[in-house]
Amino acid sequence: MILEVTAAIWFIWIAIYDFRFKLIRNVDLLIALILCTTYISSNWYVGFLNLVIYGLLNLLSKDKIGSGDIKLAPIIALPVSSIYELLNALSISWISGGLYALIRGGDAIAFAPFMILGTYLAKIL
């Protein structure tokens, strides 16, 4: 229980840092991976699938997705227990991020907060 709460707090830190600086530091990703190690043995395939999805989206969008978001993708998917939950998390992330981008305008948005929000909402829905 303490590990899950610590991981949630760390993901919130990543979201805040990305929102403020539009950067996801590798050290933060490493700590998040360490905090999610309890999920690796059972959910590695969900994390790998999320990495493939974001990698393909990055190729199709001609490198419009940040490298930090791509590195965050498999880590954020580790707590997800099924492909159904992953698809829900992706849907929530992209819809909420897209709405924010439409309202805000501009060139680029910090997407990690929406990835994290989508994952946690998919876990509770």
N, C-alpha and C positions, 0 to 999 in steps of 0.2 A: 504494500500500500504506500509506504513512504517513497519507494522508488518511482511509482507512477506519479505521485504528486510532484516529486522533484523534477521528473521529466516534463510534466505539464508546465511547471514554472519556467524551466529552461526553454521550452518551445515558445512561451510567451515572451521571454527575453529576446529570442531570435526574431520574433515578429516585430517587437518594438524597435530593435536595432535596425532591421531591414527597412521598416517604415521611415525611420529617421534618416538613415544614411544610404539607403538603397544598396546595401551590402550585407552578405551573409559570410561571416568569417569562418575559415576552415577550422579554427580551434573550437568554435561554437558547435560546428557540425560533428566534430570528433567527440566532444562531451555528450552531445545528444545521442550519438551512436552508442557510446558506453552506457548511458542511462537506459537505452532500449535493448540492451543485450539479452534480457530475459525473453524477448519476443523473437529473437533471430532464429532459434532452432525450429519454431513452429510456423513462422510467417515469412520466411526469407523469400518465398516465391511471390508473395504479394508485393514485397519491396522491390524485387527484381522486375516484376511486371510494371510497376509504377515508374521505375527508371526507364524501361523501354518506351512507355507511353510518352514521357516527357522528352526523351531523346528523339523520338520520331516527330513530335510536335516542334522541337527545336530545328530539326532538319527541314520540315515543311515550311516553317516560318522564317527560314534563312537567318538563324541565330538571333531571333528576337527574345528568346527566353534566356534569362541570366544563368550563368554557370552555377551560381550558388543555389538557384532554384532546382536545377537538375541534380545537384549533389544532395539537396535536401529531400528530393522526391522518394528515394528508397528508404530513407531513415524515417520520414513521417508516415510511411505506409506500414512500418513494422507493427505498430499497435492495432492495425486493422486486421480483423480476424477472417475476412472472406473477400472474394472478388466482388461480391455484391456490395459490401461496405465500401470497397475501394471505388467502385463506380459512383456510389452516392457521394463519397468524399470529393471525387473529381468534379462531379456535377455541381455540387455546392460551391467548390472553390472557383470554378470558372464562371459560374453565373454571378456570384457575389463580386468577384474581381472585375468581371466585365461591366456590371452595373456601376461599380465604383469608377472605372475608367471612363465610362460614358458621362457620368456626372462631373467628374473632376477635369477631364480633358487632359491634354498634354501628350508628351511622347511616351514616357515609361512610368510604370507604377511598381511599387514594391509588392511582389506577389506572395512572398512567404506568409504574411499575415492571413491571406485568403486560403492558402494551402493548409495552414494549421487550423484555421477556423473550420474549414470543410471537413477535415479529418475528425476533429472533436465533435462536430455536429453529427457526422455520420455514425460515430460511436454511440451517441445517445438516442438517435432517431430509430 
